[in-house]
Amino acid sequence: MPNLQPAAPRCIRLAVLDLNGTTVIDGGAAEQAVAEALGTLGVEGERLEAALALSRRSAGLDRAEVFTRLFPDDAETARAACRAFTIAYDRMIAAGCLRPVPGAEETVHALRDRGVKVCLATGFGRHTQNSVLEELGWMGLADLSICSEDAGRGRPYPDMVLTAVLALDVDDVREVLVAGDTTADITSALRAGAGAAVGVLTGAHTAAELTAAGATAVVRSVADLPALLWGREAAAG
């Protein structure tokens, strides 16, 4: 069962929340966009299936890094695939593929109401992140939105977490909670020294995988974060 015990003994002053799979569900559109992008480059059949399997294993990583792994000896093709992905995913976003994880928006408000700053972080590029936030009406929902382009490196590196710490004037990284649906989210949090690395079960990886990666807690959904931090009565209030 998911762990609903307090995530860390310290006061949490910043929550870094992943987008796709954690606060947002796209119904598999991102994977479909990867398939379309690869198709435009002539990748098909068994080669396409192998590439999609690698993409799934790379869940949570910077999208550009995924295509670099798919085309390790051809940087130009990797960049072309990334551009094709952005075009395909933009079209799917415009067609209405996105929906918030139930309770995600309420969780952001609950955190901020209790004085916790919130950063929405993603492995998508800045253009795609903005498209997601605009489609959901989430521009301005959090204190900060950040992608790997802003930080220098994406997950599993600690850069996005540490960039958020600096941007939001948090004094102690142990007062940071990171929540995400992938092992890359957990690894990034631990490498940054975050006080809490919380896995959620609405996305790519299982409770066993998140726990094995070192998650300090695993919850069903981002909607469980207020209860995780302050107890069910405080969360209900």
Secondary structure, 3 states (H helix, E strand, C coil): CCCCCCCCCCCCCEEEEECECCCEECCCHHHHHHHHHHHHCCCCHHHHHHHHHHHHHCCCCCHHHHHHHHCCCCHHHHHHHHHHHHHHHHHHHHCCCCEECCCHHHHHHHHHHCCCEEEEEECCCHHHHHHHHHHHCCCCCCCEEEEHHHHCCCCCCCHHHHHHHHHCCCCCHHHEEEEECCHHHHHHHHHHCCCEEEEECCCCCCHHHHHHCCCCEEECCHHHHHHHHHCHHHHHC
